[in-house]
Amino acid sequence: MARAVKLREEVAIPEGVEVEVEGTRIRVRGPRGVVERDFGHARGILIRKEGGALVLEAYFCNRRTKA
């Protein structure tokens, strides 16, 4: 089975919501409260904030990484 060389997903950040990215830890603050998650278990995935979107990138990913 062929592997994808680069996979990129963008998640739009709604107005009134703040997102902080610290390595693999993401903190989201909004009108309903604060949620913090650690994605350290997701190896090979790069997480960063670009403008008004959260960007997830993976290189040479297989089925498991895509999910």
C-alpha positions in Angstrom: 0.0 0.0 0.0 1.3 3.4 -0.9 2.1 6.0 1.8 1.2 9.6 1.7 4.3 11.8 1.6 2.7 14.7 3.3 -0.7 15.0 5.0 -2.0 18.4 6.1 -5.2 19.1 8.0 -6.4 22.6 9.0 -9.0 23.2 11.8 -10.5 26.6 11.8 -10.5 28.5 15.2 -13.9 30.2 15.8 -14.1 33.8 17.0 -14.0 34.2 20.8 -11.8 31.1 21.2 -8.1 31.3 22.1 -5.7 28.4 21.3 -2.3 27.9 22.8 0.1 25.3 21.5 3.1 24.2 23.6 4.8 21.3 21.9 2.3 18.5 21.9 0.0 20.2 24.5 -3.0 22.2 23.3 -5.0 24.5 25.5 -8.3 26.0 24.2 -10.1 28.8 26.0 -13.6 29.9 25.1 -16.9 31.1 26.4 -17.7 27.6 27.8 -14.4 27.2 29.7 -10.9 25.7 29.2 -9.9 22.4 27.7 -6.3 21.1 27.8 -5.1 18.0 26.0 -1.7 16.4 25.6 -1.1 14.7 22.2 2.2 13.2 23.1 0.9 9.8 22.1 0.6 11.0 18.5 4.1 10.4 17.3 5.2 12.0 14.0 2.5 14.6 13.9 3.4 18.3 14.0 0.9 20.7 15.6 1.1 24.5 15.2 -1.1 27.5 15.0 -1.2 29.5 11.7 -3.3 32.6 11.7 -6.9 31.6 12.5 -6.3 27.9 12.1 -4.7 25.0 13.9 -2.5 23.0 11.5 -1.7 19.3 11.8 1.0 17.9 9.6 2.5 14.4 9.2 5.1 13.1 6.8 5.2 9.6 5.3 2.2 8.5 7.3 0.5 5.2 7.3 -3.1 4.2 8.1 -2.6 4.5 11.8 -1.0 8.0 11.6 -3.8 9.3 9.3 -6.5 8.2 11.8 
